[in-house]
Amino acid sequence: MIRGINRQDIFEDNEDKEKFIQTIAIYKEKCSFQVYGYCLMNNHIHLLIKDKNLSITMRKICASYVYWYNLKYRRCGHLYQDRFKNEVVEDDSYLLTVLRYIHQNPLKAGIVKNIADYNWSSYGEYLGKQKIVDIDFVLGMITKDQFIDFNNEENRDKCLEYIENYRFDDIEARKIIKKISKVKNINEIQSFEKVKRDETLKKLKEIDGLSIRQIARITGITRKVIEIA
């Protein structure tokens, strides 16, 4: 799993997500690793891959994307929060569990009501929209119908859950921002003195589940001001 630095977004639009998938495809051919699953969320990425040189491969993929991203948005510096997080998948049963966990990320985050509706995970590839996933390995263990049923089962799967936090929807986020800022109208934050405003923004950035992009959208304060606060 890869997370954006300070939990900020890694992807601003669909072009960014498509570029990341293309980057995986390029290095998949160069480095000869297998991809069994993925899910691209706005501020983090899940990958299920088999590779003997994982650290080297991830460094190449991440560095290539950051170089492109920084050029596109005319920025510099780090994009990711520390090194990627990983765990070993040691048996077929847990592999299927991890894959379901990855595919249900958008569902549990409240982004979609059906995992098939999310365009940026490997679930669609298992149903026929193949791009980068080696689907034969998993579909050699279970049928496609079994795969669909298993991936749509309600569950309490926890994979790297100790570092994972889902984003609040805007209604919840507004309540939290009002509470932390001690205002009745969120627009009041814009008129805060700089020191008070920056202290408030810093507290908001520390809350798991609130992204810089969401704070900016709700408060009307620019991302740049929020990032440096």
Secondary structure, 3 states (H helix, E strand, C coil): CEEEHHHCCCCCCHHHHHHHHHHHHHHHHHHCCEEEEEEECCCEEEEEEECCCHHHHHHHHHHHHHHHHHHHHCCCCCCECCCCCCCCCCCHHHHHHHHHHHHCHHHHCCCCCCHHHCCCECHHHHCCCCCCCCHHHHHCCCCHHHHHHHHCCCCCCCCCHHHCCCCCCHHHHHHHHHHHHCCCCHHHHHHCCHHHHHHHHHHHHCCCCCCHHHHHHHHCCCHHHHHHC
